[in-house]
Structures are given as C-alpha cells and as structure tokens.
C-alpha cells in the first residue's frame, strides 16, 4: 500500500497537468508557441497515470492482502511505463503531422 500511496502526490500532479494540457488543446485556437504533440503527450500521460493510480488505490483499499499487492505493484509500474511510451509515440506522430 505504501508503494502506491507515496506515488499519490505525483499522480495528482500528473492528473492536473494532463487536465491543463487537455484544456489548452480544447480551448486554444492557435498553439503557435507550444507544439501540439507536447500537449498530447502531457494530456495522455497525465490523465492515464492519474486514473491508474487512483484505481489501484481503490483496489488496494478493498483487498489488503500482501501477496497480490506485490504483483499489482509490478502491474501498476508496467502500466505507467506503457502509457508513458505510448503517449510519447502519439505525441511524436502529432509533431510529424504539423
């Protein structure tokens, strides 16, 4: 439980950064100073990592067994790495489209 709860402030920050980036994408007419791909990376990575962290915290609050937590921590870290790599790939493809 501690290994996920210590990542809670990071998840809150990533979630807020993702919401901010998504709102800039939605409400901005011109994105000249900042590339669109960078904002896509921030929004996808931030929102998915925040959702993943909060869902795992919810699961850990329901199941407090020690053995499944070790497996779930590895799954949790894997999901965070996959979303980071995927969001970077999507962001680079958006930069190539511009």
C-alpha positions as CSV (number, residue, x, y, z in Angstrom):
1,X,0.0,0.0,0.0
2,X,2.8,2.4,0.9
3,X,4.4,2.0,-2.6
4,X,1.3,3.3,-4.2
5,X,0.3,5.9,-1.7
6,X,3.8,7.5,-1.9
7,X,3.1,8.0,-5.6
8,X,-0.2,9.7,-4.9
9,X,1.2,13.3,-5.0
10,X,2.9,12.5,-8.3
11,X,-0.4,11.2,-9.7
12,X,-2.3,14.3,-8.5
13,X,0.3,16.5,-10.2
14,X,0.2,14.4,-13.4
15,X,-3.6,14.4,-13.4
16,X,-3.7,18.2,-13.0
17,X,-1.1,18.7,-15.7
18,X,-3.0,16.4,-18.0
19,X,-6.2,18.3,-17.5
20,X,-4.4,21.5,-18.0
21,X,-2.9,20.3,-21.3
22,X,-6.2,18.9,-22.5
23,X,-8.0,22.1,-21.7
24,X,-5.3,24.1,-23.6
25,X,-5.8,21.7,-26.6
26,X,-9.6,22.1,-26.5
27,X,-10.0,25.8,-25.8
28,X,-7.0,27.2,-27.7
29,X,-7.4,28.4,-31.3
30,X,-3.7,28.7,-32.1
31,X,-1.0,26.7,-30.5
32,X,2.0,28.5,-32.1
33,X,4.4,28.8,-29.2
34,X,3.9,25.3,-27.9
35,X,3.8,22.2,-30.2
36,X,0.6,20.2,-30.3
37,X,2.5,16.9,-29.8
38,X,3.9,18.0,-26.5
39,X,0.4,18.9,-25.2
40,X,-0.9,15.5,-26.4
41,X,1.9,13.7,-24.5
42,X,1.2,15.7,-21.4
43,X,-2.6,15.1,-21.5
44,X,-2.5,11.4,-22.3
45,X,0.3,10.6,-19.9
46,X,-1.0,12.7,-17.1
47,X,-4.6,11.6,-17.3
48,X,-3.9,7.9,-17.7
49,X,-1.3,7.8,-14.9
50,X,-3.7,9.6,-12.5
51,X,-6.6,7.3,-13.4
52,X,-4.3,4.2,-13.0
53,X,-3.0,5.4,-9.6
54,X,-6.5,6.2,-8.2
55,X,-7.9,2.9,-9.5
56,X,-5.1,0.9,-7.9
57,X,-5.5,2.8,-4.6
58,X,-9.2,1.9,-4.7
59,X,-8.3,-1.8,-5.3
60,X,-5.8,-1.8,-2.5
61,X,-8.3,-0.3,-0.1
62,X,-10.6,-3.2,-0.9
63,X,-8.0,-6.0,-0.9
64,X,-5.3,-5.6,1.7
65,X,-3.5,-9.0,1.2
66,X,0.2,-8.7,0.9
67,X,1.0,-11.2,-1.9
68,X,-1.4,-9.7,-4.5
69,X,-0.1,-6.3,-3.7
70,X,3.4,-7.2,-4.9
71,X,2.0,-8.4,-8.2
72,X,-0.2,-5.4,-8.5
73,X,2.7,-3.0,-7.9
74,X,4.6,-4.6,-10.8
75,X,1.4,-4.3,-13.0
76,X,1.0,-0.7,-11.9
77,X,4.5,0.2,-12.8
78,X,4.2,-1.6,-16.1
79,X,1.0,0.3,-16.9
80,X,2.7,3.6,-16.1
81,X,5.7,2.8,-18.4
82,X,3.5,1.6,-21.2
83,X,1.3,4.8,-21.1
84,X,4.4,7.0,-21.0
85,X,6.0,5.3,-24.0
86,X,2.6,5.2,-25.9
87,X,2.0,8.9,-25.2
88,X,5.4,9.8,-26.4
89,X,4.9,7.9,-29.6
90,X,1.5,9.5,-30.2
91,X,3.0,12.9,-29.4
92,X,5.8,12.4,-31.9
93,X,3.4,11.4,-34.5
94,X,1.4,14.5,-33.9
95,X,4.6,16.6,-34.2
96,X,5.2,14.9,-37.6
97,X,1.7,15.8,-38.8
98,X,2.2,19.5,-38.1
